[in-house]
Amino acid sequence: MKFFYNPFSGSEVSEKQLANADNDVQQEVMQYWFNENYESVNDDSATETKKPIWGGFFGAREEFENHFTGVVPDEDIAEFTESIY
């Protein structure tokens, strides 16, 4: 079972808790995960610990799908990816 950091509560949530959470919470969790693991296309403060997203929108969407499919609805993943690109 995966756990995800919820920046709203400051604690980890399980897959089931995230699946049942409001869309706002799901988006905050995805944004936090993205910021912790990848360089944003709009971020000039890249670090050695973050990987760039190759493929722009499609690369980011694939990473979100790989990590959140089955937890966050596909339509919400697509919508969120569009909001950051």
ABEGO torsion letter per residue (X at the ends): XBBBBBAAAGBBBBAAAAAABBAAAAAAAAAAAAAAABBBAABAABBAABBBBBGEAAAAAAAAAAAABGABBAAAAAAAAAAAX
